[in-house]
Amino acid sequence: MDGSRHRRRGDTRQRIQDVALELFSDQGYEKTSLREIAERLDVTKAALYYHFKTKEDILIGIFGDLTRPIDELIAWGREQPHTLATKQEVVRRYSEALSDGGPLFRFMQENQATVRELRIGEMFKDRMLELSAIIRDVDAPLADQVRCITALFTLHAGMFALRELKADPEDKRKAVLEVAIDLVTQAHNGA
């Protein structure tokens, strides 16, 4: 197969995912049909089925693409020494991954009930547990373990809770990151 044909097929797959995520975010996952996605793309349902059999397959594809940096971060973090610098770097990189995958993570936040019912909910939970294991010390006092776990969720909350604050989005991300790093630092120093 020549490269241009493969690229066109990849572009179609990406367009499907982009349109589906937009519709899922605007209308909700449950209210969006494969027919609507196909119509928005001006393709037949058969063409859509060639790439994805179900809405969940589309969402899993989006999830896989946008969470690849998190998987890479987990792999990297497992290989590093369990130092404060490693923990801080994990939190920094996770903040960037959340920012880069903003549309998906906003969808997940706004559709929590649906996400819990789908495979991506369990997949995301597993990643969160793995990140948590990298940045917390299992023999640390319980309060310090909670600080580490809370640092990750602080990054999540910052994406949504601060939307109404009047500030540059990158400044808000950096402020939330500062708080998350403070939590991990405080927990590490207490251990």
C-alpha positions in Angstrom: 0.0 0.0 0.0 1.5 3.4 -0.9 2.0 6.0 1.7 -0.5 8.5 0.4 -3.4 6.0 0.5 -2.4 5.1 4.1 -2.3 8.8 5.0 -5.8 9.4 3.5 -7.2 6.5 5.5 -5.5 7.9 8.7 -6.9 11.3 8.0 -10.4 9.9 7.7 -10.1 8.1 10.9 -8.9 11.3 12.6 -11.7 13.3 11.1 -14.2 10.7 12.4 -12.7 11.0 15.9 -12.7 14.8 15.8 -16.3 15.1 14.7 -17.5 12.4 17.1 -15.8 14.1 20.1 -17.3 17.4 19.1 -20.8 15.8 18.9 -20.3 13.8 22.1 -19.3 17.0 23.9 -22.1 19.1 22.4 -25.0 16.6 22.6 -23.8 14.0 25.0 -22.5 10.5 24.1 -25.9 8.8 24.5 -27.7 11.3 22.2 -25.2 11.1 19.4 -25.7 8.4 16.8 -23.3 6.9 14.3 -25.7 8.2 11.6 -25.2 11.7 12.8 -21.5 11.3 12.8 -21.6 10.0 9.2 -23.9 12.8 8.1 -21.6 15.5 9.7 -18.7 13.9 7.8 -20.8 13.6 4.6 -19.9 9.9 4.4 -22.0 6.8 4.4 -22.6 4.7 7.5 -20.7 1.9 5.7 -17.7 4.1 5.3 -17.9 4.9 9.0 -18.2 1.2 9.9 -15.1 0.5 7.9 -13.1 2.5 10.5 -15.3 2.0 13.6 -18.0 -0.5 14.4 -19.5 1.4 17.4 -19.5 4.7 19.1 -17.5 3.1 21.9 -14.8 2.1 19.4 -14.6 5.7 18.3 -14.2 6.9 21.9 -11.6 4.2 22.7 -9.7 5.3 19.6 -9.8 8.9 20.8 -8.8 7.9 24.3 -5.9 5.8 23.0 -4.5 8.7 20.9 -4.9 11.3 23.5 -3.7 9.2 26.5 -0.5 7.9 24.7 1.6 10.5 26.5 0.2 9.3 29.9 1.2 5.8 29.0 4.6 7.0 28.1 4.8 9.0 31.3 3.9 5.9 33.4 6.5 3.8 31.6 9.1 6.5 32.2 8.1 7.0 35.8 8.4 3.3 36.6 12.0 3.4 35.5 13.0 6.4 37.6 14.3 6.6 41.1 11.6 7.3 43.7 12.9 10.8 44.4 11.2 14.1 44.8 12.5 15.3 41.5 10.9 12.3 39.8 7.6 12.9 41.5 7.6 16.5 40.6 8.4 15.7 37.0 5.6 13.2 36.8 3.1 15.8 38.0 4.5 18.4 35.5 4.2 16.0 32.6 0.8 14.9 33.6 -0.4 18.5 33.7 0.9 18.9 30.1 -0.8 15.6 29.0 -4.1 16.8 30.5 -3.8 20.1 28.7 -3.0 18.5 25.4 -5.9 16.1 25.7 -8.3 18.8 26.9 -11.3 18.1 24.7 -11.3 14.4 25.7 -10.8 15.1 29.4 -13.6 17.7 29.4 -15.9 15.2 27.8 -15.0 12.6 30.4 -15.6 15.1 33.2 -19.0 16.2 31.8 -20.1 12.7 31.1 -18.9 10.8 34.1 -21.9 8.5 34.3 -21.4 7.4 30.7 -17.7 7.1 31.1 -18.1 4.8 34.1 -20.2 2.5 32.0 -17.7 2.3 29.1 -14.3 0.6 29.0 -12.5 3.9 28.9 -13.6 4.6 32.5 -11.8 1.5 33.8 -8.8 2.2 31.5 -8.5 5.8 32.9 -8.9 4.6 36.5 -6.1 2.1 35.9 -3.8 4.9 34.7 -4.6 7.0 37.6 -3.7 4.2 40.0 -0.4 3.7 38.2 0.4 7.4 38.4 -0.5 7.5 42.0 1.8 4.5 42.8 4.7 6.4 41.1 4.3 9.6 43.1 3.4 8.3 46.6 5.3 6.3 49.1 3.3 3.3 50.4 5.0 3.5 53.8 4.4 7.2 54.2 1.8 8.5 56.7 -1.7 8.3 55.3 -2.1 12.1 55.1 1.0 12.2 52.9 -0.3 9.5 50.6 -3.6 11.5 50.3 -1.6 14.6 49.4 0.0 12.8 46.5 -3.3 11.4 45.2 -4.9 14.8 45.7 -2.2 16.4 43.6 -3.3 14.4 40.6 -7.0 15.3 41.2 -6.0 18.9 41.7 -4.8 18.9 38.1 -8.2 17.5 37.0 -10.2 19.9 39.0 -8.1 22.8 37.7 -9.2 22.1 34.2 -12.9 22.5 35.1 -13.3 24.4 38.3 -11.2 27.3 37.1 -12.9 27.8 33.7 -14.9 30.8 35.0 -11.9 32.6 36.5 -10.7 35.5 34.4 -7.1 34.6 33.6 -5.0 33.3 30.8 -5.6 29.5 30.5 -1.9 28.8 30.6 -1.5 31.0 33.7 -4.3 29.0 35.3 -2.7 25.7 34.4 0.6 26.9 35.9 -1.1 28.0 39.1 -2.8 24.6 39.5 0.4 22.8 38.7 2.2 24.9 41.4 -0.4 23.7 44.0 -0.1 20.1 42.8 3.7 20.2 43.1 3.4 21.8 46.5 1.3 18.9 47.7 3.7 16.3 46.4 6.7 18.2 47.9 5.0 18.5 51.2 4.1 14.7 51.2 7.7 13.8 50.2 9.2 16.0 52.9 6.9 14.5 55.5 7.8 10.9 54.6 
